[in-house]
Amino acid sequence: MKKFLIVTVMLFVCFSVIADEPDFDAILRRIDSMVNFEDSDLSCAYTIVSEKPGEDDSVFKVRMFRRDREDKFLVLVLKPDTYRGEGYLRIEDNMWLYDPENRKFMHMSQKESFGSHEVKNSDWKAPAYAENYNVEASSEGKLGRYDVYILELEANNNEVTYPRKKLWIRKDNYMVLKVEDYSLSGRLLRTAYYPKYIRLGDRFIASKTLLIDELKNGERSQMTIHDASLTALPDSVFTKSYVERVNM
């Protein structure tokens, strides 16, 4: 009888632990839904300041247009003048870079860097953690003053820019505060911080992002958002002809 009671208590404790563990797949879906603008278009301006040791800071200003429901975005470079008019256009699985000097489009990958920054082309898209990654491990901790879940993710396809990620997620509102990006072998490649968000309608977007290149000591980029809007955009914005036209 005593052995039976011990086993019963142990089983109860085990089931209690399982029951109390959060559904991390559901949390990833919640995160995706909070930052994915499926019901509206999104447009905004960004200032990107990049630091490299021994060099003056590089300052870029761009305008970004996004239509998540059709997996489209366009990024137009406004400054500096030497890059003015470059356009990065994505339509589903296809992505092009427009060179205004040669007036030609070149096919490129979302895994490539945006200019010489720590920004990747895929950073302009809404994240899709639940679709592209599986949760491999989880823990709890603190990041600054926030209680967080720490999730280790592994990609379930070869289309993503980084095959492994580690996320720090606020427990109270599921906002992602920090992301570490890893190679398949587990080498840390980049660290991203998202200290601030702004609310647009019932969705959120990071108003400041700090990207640190972990392979090049001292190289980092900070992105700051301006003039965010959910105003509907013409279909023509997400076309090659539009990119050419705005450069005339």
C-alpha positions as CSV (number, residue, x, y, z in Angstrom):
1,M,0.0,0.0,0.0
2,K,2.9,2.4,0.9
3,K,4.6,1.7,-2.5
4,F,1.3,2.3,-4.3
5,L,0.9,5.7,-2.6
6,I,4.5,6.7,-3.4
7,V,3.9,5.8,-7.1
8,T,0.6,7.7,-7.2
9,V,2.2,10.8,-5.7
10,M,5.1,10.6,-8.2
11,L,2.7,10.3,-11.1
12,F,0.6,13.2,-9.8
13,V,3.7,15.4,-9.6
14,C,4.8,14.4,-13.1
15,F,1.4,15.1,-14.6
16,S,1.2,18.4,-12.7
17,V,4.6,19.5,-14.2
18,I,3.4,18.6,-17.7
19,A,0.1,20.4,-17.2
20,D,1.8,23.5,-16.0
21,E,4.3,23.7,-18.9
22,P,3.2,26.4,-21.4
23,D,2.3,25.4,-24.9
24,F,5.3,27.0,-26.6
25,D,4.0,26.2,-30.1
26,A,0.9,28.2,-29.3
27,I,3.1,31.0,-28.0
28,L,5.0,31.1,-31.2
29,R,1.7,31.3,-33.1
30,R,0.6,34.1,-30.8
31,I,3.9,36.0,-31.5
32,D,3.4,35.6,-35.2
33,S,-0.2,36.9,-35.1
34,M,0.8,40.0,-33.1
35,V,3.4,41.2,-35.6
36,N,1.9,40.0,-38.9
37,F,-0.3,42.6,-40.6
38,E,-2.6,40.2,-42.5
39,D,-5.5,42.6,-42.5
40,S,-3.8,45.8,-43.7
41,D,-0.9,47.1,-45.6
42,L,2.1,48.5,-43.7
43,S,4.3,51.4,-44.7
44,C,7.0,53.2,-42.7
45,A,10.4,54.8,-42.9
46,Y,13.6,53.5,-41.3
47,T,16.8,55.1,-40.3
48,I,19.7,52.6,-40.2
49,V,22.9,53.6,-38.5
50,S,25.8,51.1,-38.9
51,E,29.0,51.2,-36.9
52,K,32.3,49.6,-37.9
53,P,35.5,50.1,-36.0
54,G,37.8,52.7,-37.5
55,E,35.1,54.0,-39.9
56,D,32.6,56.8,-39.7
57,D,29.0,55.7,-39.0
58,S,27.0,54.8,-42.1
59,V,23.5,56.3,-42.2
60,F,20.8,55.0,-44.5
61,K,17.2,56.1,-44.8
62,V,14.7,53.9,-46.5
63,R,11.0,53.6,-47.1
64,M,9.4,50.2,-46.6
65,F,6.1,48.9,-48.0
66,R,4.7,45.6,-46.8
67,R,1.7,43.4,-47.7
68,D,1.9,40.4,-45.5
69,R,-1.2,38.6,-46.8
70,E,0.4,38.3,-50.2
71,D,4.0,37.9,-48.9
72,K,5.2,41.1,-50.6
73,F,7.5,43.9,-49.6
74,L,9.4,46.8,-51.2
75,V,12.2,48.7,-49.7
76,L,13.4,51.9,-51.4
77,V,16.7,53.6,-50.4
78,L,16.3,57.3,-50.0
79,K,19.7,58.2,-48.6
80,P,22.7,58.4,-49.0
81,D,22.7,59.7,-52.5
82,T,25.2,57.1,-53.7
83,Y,22.5,54.4,-53.1
84,R,19.4,56.5,-53.7
85,G,16.9,54.7,-55.8
86,E,17.9,51.2,-55.1
87,G,14.9,49.0,-54.6
88,Y,14.5,45.6,-52.9
89,L,11.3,44.0,-54.2
90,R,10.0,40.6,-52.9
91,I,6.9,38.8,-54.3
92,E,6.4,35.5,-52.6
93,D,9.5,33.4,-53.2
94,N,11.1,35.8,-55.7
95,M,13.3,38.8,-54.8
96,W,15.0,41.4,-56.9
97,L,17.5,44.2,-56.4
98,Y,16.9,47.2,-58.7
99,D,20.1,49.1,-59.7
100,P,19.0,52.6,-60.7
101,E,22.3,53.4,-62.4
102,N,22.0,50.5,-64.9
103,R,18.2,50.3,-64.7
104,K,18.3,46.6,-64.2
105,F,16.8,44.1,-61.8
106,M,19.0,41.4,-60.3
107,H,17.6,38.3,-58.7
108,M,18.8,37.8,-55.1
109,S,18.2,35.7,-52.0
110,Q,16.4,36.8,-48.8
111,K,19.4,35.3,-46.9
112,E,21.7,38.0,-48.3
113,S,22.6,41.2,-46.5
114,F,20.8,44.4,-47.1
115,G,23.6,46.6,-48.3
116,S,26.6,46.3,-46.0
117,H,24.6,46.3,-42.9
118,E,23.8,43.6,-40.3
119,V,20.3,43.7,-41.7
120,K,19.3,40.7,-43.8
121,N,16.7,40.9,-46.6
122,S,14.5,38.5,-44.6
123,D,14.3,41.0,-41.8
124,W,11.9,43.1,-43.8
125,K,9.3,40.3,-43.7
126,A,7.0,39.5,-40.8
127,P,8.5,36.6,-38.8
128,A,6.9,33.2,-39.1
129,Y,8.4,31.3,-36.1
130,A,5.6,28.8,-35.8
131,E,5.7,27.9,-39.5
132,N,9.4,27.7,-39.9
133,Y,10.8,26.4,-36.6
134,N,10.3,23.7,-34.1
135,V,10.9,24.2,-30.3
136,E,13.9,22.0,-29.3
137,A,14.4,23.3,-25.7
138,S,12.9,25.7,-23.3
139,S,13.8,27.4,-20.0
140,E,12.9,30.5,-17.9
141,G,15.0,33.4,-16.9
142,K,15.3,37.2,-16.7
143,L,16.3,39.7,-19.3
144,G,16.8,43.1,-17.6
145,R,13.7,43.6,-15.4
146,Y,11.5,41.2,-17.4
147,D,10.7,37.5,-16.7
148,V,11.2,35.6,-19.9
149,Y,10.8,32.3,-21.6
150,I,13.9,31.2,-23.4
151,L,13.2,29.0,-26.4
152,E,15.7,27.2,-28.6
153,L,14.4,26.7,-32.1
154,E,15.5,24.6,-35.1
155,A,14.3,25.2,-38.6
156,N,12.1,22.7,-40.3
157,N,13.0,23.9,-43.9
158,N,16.0,25.2,-45.8
159,E,14.4,28.5,-46.8
160,V,15.1,30.4,-43.6
161,T,18.1,32.7,-43.2
162,Y,19.2,31.1,-39.9
163,P,18.7,27.4,-39.2
164,R,18.8,27.8,-35.4
165,K,17.5,30.6,-33.2
166,K,17.2,31.4,-29.5
167,L,14.4,33.6,-28.4
168,W,13.9,35.6,-25.2
169,I,10.1,36.2,-24.8
170,R,8.4,38.3,-22.2
171,K,6.1,36.2,-20.1
172,D,3.5,38.9,-19.6
173,N,2.8,39.9,-23.2
174,Y,4.9,37.5,-25.4
175,M,6.9,40.3,-26.9
176,V,10.3,39.1,-28.3
177,L,13.1,41.0,-26.6
178,K,16.1,39.3,-27.9
179,V,17.1,36.8,-30.6
180,E,20.3,34.9,-31.2
181,D,20.8,33.6,-34.7
182,Y,23.0,30.5,-35.2
183,S,24.4,28.4,-38.0
184,L,23.4,24.7,-38.3
185,S,26.6,23.8,-36.4
186,G,25.6,26.0,-33.5
187,R,27.9,29.0,-34.1
188,L,26.5,32.3,-33.0
189,L,26.3,34.6,-36.0
190,R,24.1,37.5,-34.9
191,T,22.3,38.9,-31.9
192,A,19.2,41.1,-32.2
193,Y,17.6,43.2,-29.5
194,Y,14.0,44.6,-29.7
195,P,13.8,47.0,-26.7
196,K,10.7,49.0,-27.9
197,Y,7.5,48.3,-29.9
198,I,4.8,50.5,-31.1
199,R,1.2,49.5,-31.6
200,L,-0.5,49.9,-35.0
201,G,-4.2,48.9,-34.8
202,D,-4.2,45.6,-33.1
203,R,-0.7,44.6,-34.2
204,F,2.8,45.6,-33.1
205,I,6.2,46.4,-34.7
206,A,9.6,47.0,-33.2
207,S,10.3,50.7,-33.1
208,K,14.0,50.1,-32.4
209,T,16.2,47.2,-33.3
210,L,19.8,46.6,-32.5
211,L,21.7,44.1,-34.7
212,I,25.1,42.9,-33.6
213,D,27.4,41.0,-35.9
214,E,29.0,38.3,-33.7
215,L,31.6,37.4,-36.3
216,K,33.0,40.9,-36.8
217,N,33.9,42.5,-33.5
218,G,32.4,45.9,-33.0
219,E,30.1,45.9,-36.1
220,R,26.5,46.7,-35.4
221,S,23.4,48.4,-36.9
222,Q,20.5,50.2,-35.2
223,M,17.2,50.5,-37.0
224,T,14.7,53.2,-35.9
225,I,11.2,53.4,-37.3
226,H,9.4,56.6,-38.4
227,D,6.0,57.5,-39.9
228,A,4.4,54.1,-39.6
229,S,1.0,53.8,-41.4
230,L,-1.7,51.2,-42.1
231,T,-3.1,53.1,-45.1
232,A,-4.0,50.9,-48.0
233,L,-1.5,50.8,-50.8
234,P,-2.1,50.6,-54.5
235,D,-1.4,47.1,-56.0
236,S,1.0,48.9,-58.3
237,V,3.5,49.6,-55.5
238,F,4.5,45.9,-55.4
239,T,5.6,45.8,-59.1
240,K,8.9,46.3,-61.0
241,S,7.3,49.1,-63.0
242,Y,6.6,51.1,-59.9
243,V,10.3,50.7,-58.8
244,E,11.4,52.0,-62.2
245,R,8.9,54.8,-62.2
246,V,9.8,56.3,-58.8
247,N,13.4,56.5,-60.1
248,M,12.6,58.5,-63.2
